[in-house]
Amino acid sequence: MTEQQKLKAQAAAFQRLIVHLQERTDVQNIDLMNLSGFCRNCLARWFQEAINDQDLELDKMSAREMIYGMPYDDWKKEHQKP
């Protein structure tokens, strides 16, 4: 496997994880954090850091929107349990 093939597979797996989490709105971030040590916000932060490491700009809320599939505040209103 070439480095390019590996990166392509990693990107596809990451995208699949994002879609899975967007579909599983019943899974709360606190549950993810307690069970796995990361949540959607962590993924958004890691994504933002990876973009910024390439000397590109991505702010926190835009990164969250990419992970949540909608604006973060909208996701919280629709799916976050009190």
MOPAC internal coordinates of N, CA, C and O (Angstrom, degrees):
PM7 1SCF
backbone

  N    0.0000 0     0.00 0     0.00 0    0    0    0
  C    1.4420 1     0.00 0     0.00 0    1    0    0
  C    1.5294 1   108.18 1     0.00 0    2    1    0
  O    1.2310 1   121.32 1   -49.17 1    3    2    1
  N    1.3084 1   115.08 1   130.83 1    3    2    1
  C    1.4607 1   119.55 1   178.02 1    5    3    2
  C    1.5290 1   109.75 1   -80.22 1    6    5    3
  O    1.2310 1   120.89 1   -14.91 1    7    6    5
  N    1.3137 1   115.90 1   165.09 1    7    6    5
  C    1.4633 1   120.17 1   177.18 1    9    7    6
  C    1.5272 1   110.66 1   -61.68 1   10    9    7
  O    1.2310 1   120.39 1   141.37 1   11   10    9
  N    1.3244 1   116.85 1   -38.63 1   11   10    9
  C    1.4688 1   121.43 1   178.40 1   13   11   10
  C    1.5304 1   110.77 1   -62.53 1   14   13   11
  O    1.2310 1   120.13 1   136.64 1   15   14   13
  N    1.3298 1   117.35 1   -43.36 1   15   14   13
  C    1.4643 1   121.17 1   178.71 1   17   15   14
  C    1.5279 1   110.80 1   -64.76 1   18   17   15
  O    1.2310 1   120.84 1   139.65 1   19   18   17
  N    1.3093 1   116.01 1   -40.35 1   19   18   17
  C    1.4627 1   120.85 1   178.65 1   21   19   18
  C    1.5292 1   110.68 1   -62.64 1   22   21   19
  O    1.2310 1   120.26 1   133.58 1   23   22   21
  N    1.3265 1   117.10 1   -46.42 1   23   22   21
  C    1.4625 1   121.09 1   179.01 1   25   23   22
  C    1.5249 1   111.40 1   -62.49 1   26   25   23
  O    1.2310 1   120.54 1   140.61 1   27   26   25
  N    1.3219 1   116.57 1   -39.39 1   27   26   25
  C    1.4668 1   120.97 1   179.05 1   29   27   26
  C    1.5304 1   110.32 1   -64.48 1   30   29   27
  O    1.2310 1   120.20 1   137.68 1   31   30   29
  N    1.3211 1   117.22 1   -42.32 1   31   30   29
  C    1.4626 1   121.42 1   178.82 1   33   31   30
  C    1.5317 1   110.84 1   -66.69 1   34   33   31
  O    1.2310 1   120.41 1   139.16 1   35   34   33
  N    1.3270 1   116.81 1   -40.84 1   35   34   33
  C    1.4603 1   120.29 1   178.05 1   37   35   34
  C    1.5273 1   110.84 1   -63.39 1   38   37   35
  O    1.2310 1   120.34 1   137.98 1   39   38   37
  N    1.3133 1   116.96 1   -42.02 1   39   38   37
  C    1.4653 1   120.94 1   178.42 1   41   39   38
  C    1.5224 1   110.71 1   -63.26 1   42   41   39
  O    1.2310 1   120.16 1   139.06 1   43   42   41
  N    1.3240 1   117.29 1   -40.94 1   43   42   41
  C    1.4648 1   121.40 1   179.06 1   45   43   42
  C    1.5289 1   110.71 1   -65.15 1   46   45   43
  O    1.2310 1   120.31 1   138.75 1   47   46   45
  N    1.3219 1   117.02 1   -41.25 1   47   46   45
  C    1.4664 1   120.67 1   178.72 1   49   47   46
  C    1.5278 1   110.68 1   -65.83 1   50   49   47
  O    1.2310 1   120.55 1   139.20 1   51   50   49
  N    1.3271 1   116.55 1   -40.80 1   51   50   49
  C    1.4622 1   120.71 1   177.90 1   53   51   50
  C    1.5246 1   110.31 1   -63.08 1   54   53   51
  O    1.2310 1   120.47 1   135.98 1   55   54   53
  N    1.3319 1   116.71 1   -44.02 1   55   54   53
  C    1.4613 1   120.69 1   178.57 1   57   55   54
  C    1.5262 1   110.69 1   -62.27 1   58   57   55
  O    1.2310 1   120.37 1   140.68 1   59   58   57
  N    1.3107 1   116.89 1   -39.32 1   59   58   57
  C    1.4658 1   120.51 1   178.45 1   61   59   58
  C    1.5301 1   110.71 1   -64.37 1   62   61   59
  O    1.2310 1   120.12 1   140.35 1   63   62   61
  N    1.3283 1   117.37 1   -39.65 1   63   62   61
  C    1.4592 1   121.15 1   176.46 1   65   63   62
  C    1.5240 1   110.59 1   -62.53 1   66   65   63
  O    1.2310 1   120.20 1   136.52 1   67   66   65
  N    1.3142 1   117.23 1   -43.48 1   67   66   65
  C    1.4628 1   120.89 1   179.48 1   69   67   66
  C    1.5247 1   110.47 1   -61.01 1   70   69   67
  O    1.2310 1   120.18 1   131.78 1   71   70   69
  N    1.3263 1   117.26 1   -48.22 1   71   70   69
  C    1.4694 1   121.09 1   179.56 1   73   71   70
  C    1.5304 1   109.99 1   -60.63 1   74   73   71
  O    1.2310 1   120.67 1   137.21 1   75   74   73
  N    1.3127 1   116.33 1   -42.79 1   75   74   73
  C    1.4658 1   120.57 1   179.40 1   77   75   74
  C    1.5290 1   110.57 1   -59.02 1   78   77   75
  O    1.2310 1   120.34 1   133.82 1   79   78   77
  N    1.3282 1   116.96 1   -46.18 1   79   78   77
  C    1.4626 1   120.26 1   179.85 1   81   79   78
  C    1.5258 1   111.79 1   -68.50 1   82   81   79
  O    1.2310 1   119.96 1   147.58 1   83   82   81
  N    1.3295 1   117.68 1   -32.42 1   83   82   81
  C    1.4628 1   120.09 1   176.09 1   85   83   82
  C    1.5250 1   110.86 1   -67.20 1   86   85   83
  O    1.2310 1   120.37 1   145.90 1   87   86   85
  N    1.3132 1   116.90 1   -34.10 1   87   86   85
  C    1.4657 1   121.18 1   179.19 1   89   87   86
  C    1.5272 1   111.72 1   -77.87 1   90   89   87
  O    1.2310 1   120.06 1   151.29 1   91   90   89
  N    1.3099 1   117.50 1   -28.71 1   91   90   89
  C    1.4707 1   122.01 1  -176.63 1   93   91   90
  C    1.5265 1   110.32 1   -97.35 1   94   93   91
  O    1.2310 1   121.27 1  -117.35 1   95   94   93
  N    1.3264 1   115.17 1    62.65 1   95   94   93
  C    1.4603 1   119.84 1   179.93 1   97   95   94
  C    1.5256 1   111.88 1   -69.18 1   98   97   95
  O    1.2310 1   120.42 1   166.55 1   99   98   97
  N    1.3349 1   116.80 1   -13.45 1   99   98   97
  C    1.4613 1   120.10 1   176.43 1  101   99   98
  C    1.5255 1   111.74 1   -71.64 1  102  101   99
  O    1.2310 1   120.22 1   160.49 1  103  102  101
  N    1.3161 1   117.19 1   -19.51 1  103  102  101
  C    1.4610 1   121.42 1   178.98 1  105  103  102
  C    1.5280 1   108.20 1   -86.41 1  106  105  103
  O    1.2310 1   121.23 1   -63.51 1  107  106  105
  N    1.3120 1   115.24 1   116.49 1  107  106  105
  C    1.4546 1   120.88 1  -177.59 1  109  107  106
  C    1.5245 1   110.95 1   -82.98 1  110  109  107
  O    1.2310 1   120.96 1   -28.34 1  111  110  109
  N    1.3178 1   115.77 1   151.66 1  111  110  109
  C    1.4659 1   120.60 1   179.40 1  113  111  110
  C    1.5246 1   112.25 1   -58.19 1  114  113  111
  O    1.2310 1   120.38 1   140.79 1  115  114  113
  N    1.3235 1   116.88 1   -39.21 1  115  114  113
  C    1.4627 1   119.62 1  -178.69 1  117  115  114
  C    1.5262 1   110.37 1   -63.25 1  118  117  115
  O    1.2310 1   120.50 1   143.41 1  119  118  117
  N    1.3352 1   116.66 1   -36.59 1  119  118  117
  C    1.4638 1   120.40 1   177.84 1  121  119  118
  C    1.5245 1   110.75 1   -67.50 1  122  121  119
  O    1.2310 1   120.84 1   137.22 1  123  122  121
  N    1.3286 1   116.00 1   -42.78 1  123  122  121
  C    1.4668 1   119.59 1   175.91 1  125  123  122
  C    1.5249 1   110.49 1   -58.86 1  126  125  123
  O    1.2310 1   120.78 1   133.88 1  127  126  125
  N    1.3136 1   116.12 1   -46.12 1  127  126  125
  C    1.4592 1   120.68 1  -177.69 1  129  127  126
  C    1.5238 1   111.02 1   -63.13 1  130  129  127
  O    1.2310 1   120.60 1   135.77 1  131  130  129
  N    1.3302 1   116.46 1   -44.23 1  131  130  129
  C    1.4653 1   120.03 1  -178.80 1  133  131  130
  C    1.5235 1   112.21 1   -65.86 1  134  133  131
  O    1.2310 1   120.34 1   142.44 1  135  134  133
  N    1.3302 1   116.96 1   -37.56 1  135  134  133
  C    1.4626 1   120.52 1  -176.59 1  137  135  134
  C    1.5216 1   113.92 1   -86.37 1  138  137  135
  O    1.2310 1   120.55 1   144.87 1  139  138  137
  N    1.3295 1   116.56 1   -35.13 1  139  138  137
  C    1.4670 1   118.65 1  -171.15 1  141  139  138
  C    1.5270 1   114.54 1  -120.57 1  142  141  139
  O    1.2310 1   120.44 1   167.28 1  143  142  141
  N    1.3117 1   116.77 1   -12.72 1  143  142  141
  C    1.4576 1   119.21 1   180.00 1  145  143  142
  C    1.5200 1   114.17 1    84.09 1  146  145  143
  O    1.2310 1   120.18 1  -171.80 1  147  146  145
  N    1.3305 1   117.26 1     8.20 1  147  146  145
  C    1.4656 1   121.24 1   174.68 1  149  147  146
  C    1.5196 1   108.62 1  -150.22 1  150  149  147
  O    1.2310 1   121.00 1   -17.29 1  151  150  149
  N    1.3323 1   115.69 1   162.71 1  151  150  149
  C    1.4637 1   120.93 1   178.50 1  153  151  150
  C    1.5266 1   109.10 1  -142.33 1  154  153  151
  O    1.2310 1   120.78 1     5.37 1  155  154  153
  N    1.3120 1   116.12 1  -174.63 1  155  154  153
  C    1.4633 1   120.66 1  -179.87 1  157  155  154
  C    1.5285 1   111.26 1   -59.80 1  158  157  155
  O    1.2310 1   120.53 1   141.69 1  159  158  157
  N    1.3306 1   116.58 1   -38.31 1  159  158  157
  C    1.4650 1   119.63 1   179.17 1  161  159  158
  C    1.5215 1   111.18 1   -64.83 1  162  161  159
  O    1.2310 1   120.34 1   143.11 1  163  162  161
  N    1.3213 1   116.95 1   -36.89 1  163  162  161
  C    1.4689 1   120.55 1   176.13 1  165  163  162
  C    1.5234 1   109.88 1   -62.27 1  166  165  163
  O    1.2310 1   120.51 1   133.80 1  167  166  165
  N    1.3366 1   116.63 1   -46.20 1  167  166  165
  C    1.4674 1   120.20 1   178.60 1  169  167  166
  C    1.5225 1   110.88 1   -58.88 1  170  169  167
  O    1.2310 1   120.78 1   137.70 1  171  170  169
  N    1.3343 1   116.11 1   -42.30 1  171  170  169
  C    1.4630 1   120.08 1   179.18 1  173  171  170
  C    1.5269 1   110.68 1   -62.84 1  174  173  171
  O    1.2310 1   120.51 1   137.32 1  175  174  173
  N    1.3281 1   116.63 1   -42.68 1  175  174  173
  C    1.4659 1   120.34 1   179.11 1  177  175  174
  C    1.5276 1   110.94 1   -64.34 1  178  177  175
  O    1.2310 1   120.10 1   135.93 1  179  178  177
  N    1.3261 1   117.41 1   -44.07 1  179  178  177
  C    1.4681 1   120.67 1   178.92 1  181  179  178
  C    1.5206 1   110.83 1   -63.09 1  182  181  179
  O    1.2310 1   120.68 1   141.02 1  183  182  181
  N    1.3359 1   116.31 1   -38.98 1  183  182  181
  C    1.4587 1   120.67 1   178.47 1  185  183  182
  C    1.5274 1   109.91 1   -64.98 1  186  185  183
  O    1.2310 1   120.80 1   134.60 1  187  186  185
  N    1.3285 1   116.07 1   -45.40 1  187  186  185
  C    1.4647 1   120.63 1   178.20 1  189  187  186
  C    1.5210 1   110.83 1   -59.48 1  190  189  187
  O    1.2310 1   120.15 1   135.22 1  191  190  189
  N    1.3229 1   117.31 1   -44.78 1  191  190  189
  C    1.4600 1   120.93 1   179.36 1  193  191  190
  C    1.5262 1   111.40 1   -62.28 1  194  193  191
  O    1.2310 1   120.30 1   139.96 1  195  194  193
  N    1.3352 1   117.03 1   -40.04 1  195  194  193
  C    1.4663 1   120.78 1   179.67 1  197  195  194
  C    1.5273 1   110.88 1   -64.97 1  198  197  195
  O    1.2310 1   120.61 1   140.10 1  199  198  197
  N    1.3284 1   116.45 1   -39.90 1  199  198  197
  C    1.4686 1   120.57 1   177.41 1  201  199  198
  C    1.5287 1   109.64 1   -65.79 1  202  201  199
  O    1.2310 1   120.72 1   131.96 1  203  202  201
  N    1.3266 1   116.24 1   -48.04 1  203  202  201
  C    1.4610 1   120.48 1  -178.48 1  205  203  202
  C    1.5251 1   112.03 1   -64.19 1  206  205  203
  O    1.2310 1   120.17 1   148.55 1  207  206  205
  N    1.3323 1   117.28 1   -31.45 1  207  206  205
  C    1.4678 1   120.87 1   176.72 1  209  207  206
  C    1.5256 1   112.16 1   -64.44 1  210  209  207
  O    1.2310 1   120.72 1   160.14 1  211  210  209
  N    1.3306 1   116.23 1   -19.86 1  211  210  209
  C    1.4640 1   121.21 1   177.80 1  213  211  210
  C    1.5309 1   111.02 1   -93.47 1  214  213  211
  O    1.2310 1   120.79 1  -164.41 1  215  214  213
  N    1.3326 1   116.09 1    15.59 1  215  214  213
  C    1.4693 1   122.66 1  -178.16 1  217  215  214
  C    1.5215 1   112.09 1    60.91 1  218  217  215
  O    1.2310 1   120.70 1  -148.92 1  219  218  217
  N    1.3281 1   116.26 1    31.08 1  219  218  217
  C    1.4559 1   122.79 1   173.04 1  221  219  218
  C    1.5225 1   107.27 1  -110.04 1  222  221  219
  O    1.2310 1   120.40 1   -18.82 1  223  222  221
  N    1.3071 1   116.84 1   161.18 1  223  222  221
  C    1.4567 1   120.96 1  -177.42 1  225  223  222
  C    1.5228 1   110.92 1  -107.31 1  226  225  223
  O    1.2310 1   121.05 1   -47.55 1  227  226  225
  N    1.3089 1   115.59 1   132.45 1  227  226  225
  C    1.4573 1   122.55 1   172.45 1  229  227  226
  C    1.5197 1   106.56 1  -150.96 1  230  229  227
  O    1.2310 1   120.55 1   -58.84 1  231  230  229
  N    1.3346 1   116.55 1   121.16 1  231  230  229
  C    1.4580 1   119.04 1  -179.49 1  233  231  230
  C    1.5326 1   110.49 1   -85.07 1  234  233  231
  O    1.2310 1   121.44 1   -12.94 1  235  234  233
  N    1.3124 1   114.84 1   167.06 1  235  234  233
  C    1.4643 1   121.88 1  -174.26 1  237  235  234
  C    1.5280 1   112.58 1   -58.25 1  238  237  235
  O    1.2310 1   120.03 1   133.95 1  239  238  237
  N    1.3188 1   117.56 1   -46.05 1  239  238  237
  C    1.4639 1   120.02 1  -176.55 1  241  239  238
  C    1.5276 1   111.70 1   -69.95 1  242  241  239
  O    1.2310 1   119.84 1   145.40 1  243  242  241
  N    1.3139 1   117.90 1   -34.60 1  243  242  241
  C    1.4681 1   120.71 1   176.29 1  245  243  242
  C    1.5222 1   110.55 1   -67.23 1  246  245  243
  O    1.2310 1   120.59 1   140.76 1  247  246  245
  N    1.3212 1   116.48 1   -39.24 1  247  246  245
  C    1.4669 1   120.30 1   177.22 1  249  247  246
  C    1.5205 1   110.24 1   -63.76 1  250  249  247
  O    1.2310 1   120.44 1   137.15 1  251  250  249
  N    1.3159 1   116.77 1   -42.85 1  251  250  249
  C    1.4686 1   119.87 1   178.19 1  253  251  250
  C    1.5216 1   111.17 1   -62.70 1  254  253  251
  O    1.2310 1   120.40 1   139.10 1  255  254  253
  N    1.3227 1   116.83 1   -40.90 1  255  254  253
  C    1.4666 1   119.50 1   179.18 1  257  255  254
  C    1.5264 1   110.86 1   -61.78 1  258  257  255
  O    1.2310 1   120.17 1   144.05 1  259  258  257
  N    1.3127 1   117.29 1   -35.95 1  259  258  257
  C    1.4625 1   120.50 1   178.67 1  261  259  258
  C    1.5277 1   110.86 1   -66.81 1  262  261  259
  O    1.2310 1   119.95 1   144.91 1  263  262  261
  N    1.3178 1   117.70 1   -35.09 1  263  262  261
  C    1.4609 1   121.39 1  -179.80 1  265  263  262
  C    1.5327 1   111.09 1   -80.40 1  266  265  263
  O    1.2310 1   120.30 1   135.71 1  267  266  265
  N    1.3177 1   117.03 1   -44.29 1  267  266  265
  C    1.4618 1   120.91 1  -177.28 1  269  267  266
  C    1.5273 1   112.95 1   -77.35 1  270  269  267
  O    1.2310 1   120.07 1   157.16 1  271  270  269
  N    1.3222 1   117.48 1   -22.84 1  271  270  269
  C    1.4586 1   120.84 1  -177.99 1  273  271  270
  C    1.5191 1   113.09 1    82.15 1  274  273  271
  O    1.2310 1   120.53 1  -171.10 1  275  274  273
  N    1.3148 1   116.59 1     8.90 1  275  274  273
  C    1.4648 1   123.62 1   178.35 1  277  275  274
  C    1.5219 1   106.93 1  -167.32 1  278  277  275
  O    1.2310 1   119.99 1   -13.35 1  279  278  277
  N    1.3275 1   117.63 1   166.65 1  279  278  277
  C    1.4634 1   118.16 1   176.37 1  281  279  278
  C    1.5322 1   110.82 1   -56.44 1  282  281  279
  O    1.2310 1   120.98 1   -39.79 1  283  282  281
  N    1.3116 1   115.73 1   140.21 1  283  282  281
  C    1.4609 1   122.14 1  -175.37 1  285  283  282
  C    1.5268 1   112.15 1   -56.18 1  286  285  283
  O    1.2310 1   120.10 1   135.53 1  287  286  285
  N    1.3332 1   117.41 1   -44.47 1  287  286  285
  C    1.4650 1   120.12 1  -179.44 1  289  287  286
  C    1.5214 1   111.37 1   -62.31 1  290  289  287
  O    1.2310 1   120.12 1   142.81 1  291  290  289
  N    1.3312 1   117.38 1   -37.19 1  291  290  289
  C    1.4656 1   120.78 1   176.98 1  293  291  290
  C    1.5232 1   110.73 1   -65.19 1  294  293  291
  O    1.2310 1   120.48 1   137.47 1  295  294  293
  N    1.3322 1   116.69 1   -42.53 1  295  294  293
  C    1.4648 1   120.21 1   179.42 1  297  295  294
  C    1.5295 1   110.39 1   -61.38 1  298  297  295
  O    1.2310 1   120.98 1   136.34 1  299  298  297
  N    1.3284 1   115.73 1   -43.66 1  299  298  297
  C    1.4653 1   119.23 1   179.69 1  301  299  298
  C    1.5256 1   111.01 1   -60.94 1  302  301  299
  O    1.2310 1   120.17 1   136.24 1  303  302  301
  N    1.3286 1   117.28 1   -43.76 1  303  302  301
  C    1.4682 1   120.79 1  -179.74 1  305  303  302
  C    1.5229 1   111.51 1   -63.64 1  306  305  303
  O    1.2310 1   120.49 1   140.53 1  307  306  305
  N    1.3256 1   116.68 1   -39.47 1  307  306  305
  C    1.4615 1   120.93 1  -175.27 1  309  307  306
  C    1.5233 1   114.05 1   -83.40 1  310  309  307
  O    1.2310 1   120.05 1   147.50 1  311  310  309
  N    1.3258 1   117.50 1   -32.50 1  311  310  309
  C    1.4646 1   119.06 1  -167.57 1  313  311  310
  C    1.5238 1   116.29 1  -126.18 1  314  313  311
  O    1.2310 1   119.56 1   158.23 1  315  314  313
  N    1.3232 1   118.45 1   -21.77 1  315  314  313
  C    1.4639 1   119.09 1  -176.16 1  317  315  314
  C    1.5200 1   110.17 1   -77.02 1  318  317  315
  O    1.2310 1   121.19 1   -51.03 1  319  318  317
  N    1.3160 1   115.32 1   128.97 1  319  318  317
  C    1.4596 1   120.56 1   179.01 1  321  319  318
  C    1.5244 1   109.19 1   -84.38 1  322  321  319
  O    1.2310 1   120.92 1   -33.90 1  323  322  321
  N    1.3328 1   115.85 1   146.10 1  323  322  321
  C    1.4756 1   119.59 1  -179.64 1  325  323  322
  C    1.5181 1   112.61 1   -64.91 1  326  325  323
  O    1.2310 1   120.10 1   180.00 1  327  326  325

